[in-house]
Amino acid sequence: MGLQSFENGLGRMVEGMFSRAFKSSVRPIEIGRRLVKEIDSKRAVDVKGRRVVPNEFIISLSLTDQAALAEIEAALTDELVEAVKEYCTDEGYHLRGTVLVTIRSDENLSTGRIDIESVVRKTQAVLGTAVLVLADDRRINVGTAPVVIGRSSDCDIPFDDSNVSRRHAEITFLADAHTVTDLASTNGTKVNGVTITAPRTLRHGDIISVGTYTVRFEAQ
């Protein structure tokens, strides 16, 4: 019953607007089935006898497939989160933390291929905390105060790169989530390889690109 409910929910999602806009060779139902397999294969029994399963998932697609999904990516990931929670409830699985689903591109993947990484991560008690991981492995704690990325030395995260504007992008905390906004930069800001045109809610594992630099967002 759990798998059928999962597939029915995703099936309803691709009707109407989604079916008209969908251009990727990877279908939402295929992603859903892979998530189910990932959940089932990673289940483990804890000391209390509960069947614990992953609650954070990173879905990797080819550059072509991820770009084709960009227009509906936020709505798709939201729907996948709800489908995962419903499936785990139906199967009696225990989730130790908030369910997070992230879609990203991988230039090494061929069109139509789906790779999934998952982890069990207990939700922290403190809201509004996250970490930005830089290319040199530096970890910058992010709270509820705005964080500005840019070329200026006055920025919270300065990058010495002519392709980065003086004040390039800003990460803010609003409504229990971190959001990245492009500050009218010359070369734009990307999230998971896609240029953003409006404030974008960040999810665990998202890759923010400014100029030639990348920053990985990790929710805590």
C-alpha positions as CSV (number, residue, x, y, z in Angstrom):
1,M,0.0,0.0,0.0
2,G,2.9,2.4,0.8
3,L,4.5,2.2,-2.7
4,Q,1.1,2.5,-4.4
5,S,0.3,5.5,-2.4
6,F,3.7,7.0,-3.2
7,E,3.3,6.5,-7.0
8,N,-0.3,7.7,-6.9
9,G,0.8,11.0,-5.3
10,L,3.5,11.6,-7.8
11,G,1.2,10.6,-10.7
12,R,-1.2,13.3,-9.6
13,M,1.6,15.9,-9.5
14,V,2.6,15.5,-13.2
15,E,-1.0,16.3,-14.3
16,G,-1.9,19.7,-15.7
17,M,0.9,22.3,-15.5
18,F,3.7,19.7,-14.7
19,S,2.9,17.5,-17.7
20,R,2.8,20.4,-20.1
21,A,6.1,21.9,-18.8
22,F,8.0,18.6,-18.3
23,K,10.9,18.2,-20.8
24,S,13.3,15.9,-19.0
25,S,13.9,12.3,-20.1
26,V,13.8,11.5,-16.3
27,R,10.2,11.2,-15.1
28,P,9.1,12.1,-11.5
29,I,7.7,8.7,-11.0
30,E,11.2,7.2,-11.8
31,I,12.8,9.4,-9.2
32,G,10.1,8.4,-6.8
33,R,10.7,4.7,-7.3
34,R,14.5,5.2,-6.9
35,L,13.8,7.0,-3.6
36,V,11.7,4.1,-2.4
37,K,14.5,1.7,-3.2
38,E,17.0,3.9,-1.4
39,I,14.8,4.1,1.7
40,D,14.1,0.4,1.8
41,S,17.8,-0.6,1.2
42,K,19.1,1.7,4.0
43,R,16.6,0.8,6.7
44,A,18.1,-0.3,10.0
45,V,16.8,-1.2,13.4
46,D,17.9,1.0,16.3
47,V,18.2,0.1,20.0
48,K,14.5,0.9,20.5
49,G,13.5,-1.5,17.8
50,R,12.4,1.2,15.4
51,R,13.1,0.9,11.7
52,V,15.2,4.0,11.0
53,V,15.6,5.2,7.4
54,P,17.4,8.1,5.8
55,N,15.8,11.6,5.9
56,E,18.1,13.5,3.6
57,F,18.5,12.7,-0.1
58,I,20.7,14.2,-2.8
59,I,19.4,13.3,-6.3
60,S,22.0,13.6,-9.1
61,L,21.0,13.9,-12.7
62,S,22.8,14.7,-16.0
63,L,23.3,18.3,-16.9
64,T,20.6,18.0,-19.5
65,D,18.0,16.4,-17.3
66,Q,18.6,18.8,-14.4
67,A,18.3,21.9,-16.7
68,A,15.1,20.5,-18.1
69,L,13.7,20.2,-14.5
70,A,14.8,23.7,-13.4
71,E,11.5,25.3,-14.0
72,I,9.6,22.9,-11.7
73,E,12.4,21.8,-9.5
74,A,11.2,23.6,-6.3
75,A,7.7,22.2,-6.6
76,L,9.0,18.8,-7.5
77,T,11.3,18.6,-4.5
78,D,8.5,19.7,-2.2
79,E,6.3,17.0,-3.6
80,L,9.0,14.4,-3.2
81,V,9.5,15.4,0.4
82,E,5.8,14.9,1.1
83,A,5.8,11.6,-0.8
84,V,8.7,10.3,1.3
85,K,7.0,11.3,4.5
86,E,3.8,9.5,3.5
87,Y,5.6,6.4,2.4
88,C,7.5,6.2,5.7
89,T,4.3,6.6,7.6
90,D,2.6,3.8,5.6
91,E,5.6,1.5,6.1
92,G,6.1,2.3,9.7
93,Y,9.6,3.7,9.2
94,H,11.1,6.1,11.7
95,L,12.5,9.5,10.5
96,R,15.0,11.1,12.9
97,G,14.9,14.5,11.4
98,T,13.3,16.8,8.8
99,V,13.0,15.3,5.3
100,L,15.2,17.1,2.8
101,V,15.4,16.3,-1.0
102,T,17.9,18.1,-3.2
103,I,18.3,17.8,-7.0
104,R,21.7,18.6,-8.5
105,S,23.5,18.1,-11.7
106,D,26.6,15.8,-12.3
107,E,28.5,16.3,-15.5
108,N,29.7,12.7,-15.3
109,L,26.1,11.2,-15.5
110,S,24.5,10.3,-18.8
111,T,21.0,11.4,-19.8
112,G,18.3,9.4,-18.1
113,R,20.5,8.2,-15.2
114,I,19.5,8.8,-11.6
115,D,22.0,8.6,-8.7
116,I,20.9,9.0,-5.1
117,E,22.9,9.6,-2.0
118,S,21.1,9.5,1.4
119,V,21.9,9.9,5.1
120,V,20.2,9.7,8.5
121,R,20.6,13.2,10.1
122,K,19.0,14.1,13.3
123,T,17.4,17.6,13.2
124,Q,19.2,20.1,15.4
125,A,17.3,21.9,18.1
126,V,18.6,25.3,17.1
127,L,16.7,26.9,14.2
128,G,18.3,29.2,11.7
129,T,21.8,27.6,11.7
130,A,23.6,26.4,8.6
131,V,27.2,26.0,7.3
132,L,28.7,27.2,4.0
133,V,31.5,25.0,2.9
134,L,34.1,26.7,0.6
135,A,36.2,25.1,-2.0
136,D,39.2,25.1,0.3
137,D,37.1,23.2,2.9
138,R,36.7,26.3,5.2
139,R,33.3,26.1,7.0
140,I,31.4,29.4,7.6
141,N,28.7,29.2,10.1
142,V,25.5,31.0,9.0
143,G,22.8,32.0,11.5
144,T,19.9,34.4,11.1
145,A,22.0,37.4,10.2
146,P,22.4,38.2,6.4
147,V,25.6,37.0,4.8
148,V,26.9,38.9,1.8
149,I,29.2,37.2,-0.8
150,G,31.2,39.4,-3.2
151,R,34.6,40.8,-4.3
152,S,34.6,43.7,-1.8
153,S,36.7,43.1,1.3
154,D,33.8,44.3,3.4
155,C,31.7,41.3,2.4
156,D,31.2,38.5,4.9
157,I,32.6,36.0,2.3
158,P,35.0,37.9,0.0
159,F,36.3,36.3,-3.3
160,D,39.1,37.9,-5.2
161,D,37.7,37.2,-8.7
162,S,37.0,39.8,-11.5
163,N,33.9,37.7,-12.4
164,V,32.5,38.4,-8.9
165,S,30.7,41.7,-8.3
166,R,31.6,43.8,-5.3
167,R,28.3,42.8,-3.7
168,H,27.3,39.7,-5.6
169,A,24.8,37.6,-3.6
170,E,23.2,37.6,-0.2
171,I,22.1,34.7,2.0
172,T,19.3,35.6,4.4
173,F,17.1,33.7,6.9
174,L,13.4,34.2,6.6
175,A,10.4,32.0,7.6
176,D,12.5,29.2,9.0
177,A,14.6,28.8,5.8
178,H,17.8,30.3,4.3
179,T,17.4,32.0,0.9
180,V,20.0,33.2,-1.6
181,T,19.4,36.3,-3.6
182,D,21.5,37.7,-6.5
183,L,22.3,41.4,-5.8
184,A,22.1,42.5,-9.4
185,S,25.5,41.1,-10.1
186,T,27.1,41.4,-13.5
187,N,27.5,37.6,-14.1
188,G,24.6,36.2,-12.1
189,T,24.4,33.7,-9.3
190,K,23.7,30.0,-9.9
191,V,22.3,27.3,-7.6
192,N,23.1,23.7,-8.7
193,G,24.2,25.1,-12.1
194,V,21.0,27.1,-12.8
195,T,21.0,30.9,-12.8
196,I,18.5,32.3,-10.3
197,T,16.2,35.2,-11.3
198,A,14.5,35.5,-7.9
199,P,15.3,34.6,-4.3
200,R,15.9,30.9,-4.0
201,T,15.2,28.8,-0.9
202,L,18.3,26.8,-0.1
203,R,18.2,23.1,0.7
204,H,20.9,20.8,2.2
205,G,23.5,20.0,-0.5
206,D,22.8,23.0,-2.8
207,I,25.8,24.4,-4.6
208,I,25.9,28.2,-5.0
209,S,28.2,29.5,-7.8
210,V,29.5,33.1,-8.0
211,G,32.1,33.8,-10.7
212,T,34.5,30.9,-10.6
213,Y,33.8,30.1,-7.0
214,T,31.4,27.6,-5.5
215,V,29.9,27.3,-2.0
216,R,28.1,24.3,-0.7
217,F,25.1,24.9,1.7
218,E,24.7,22.5,4.5
219,A,21.6,22.7,6.7
220,Q,22.1,22.0,10.4
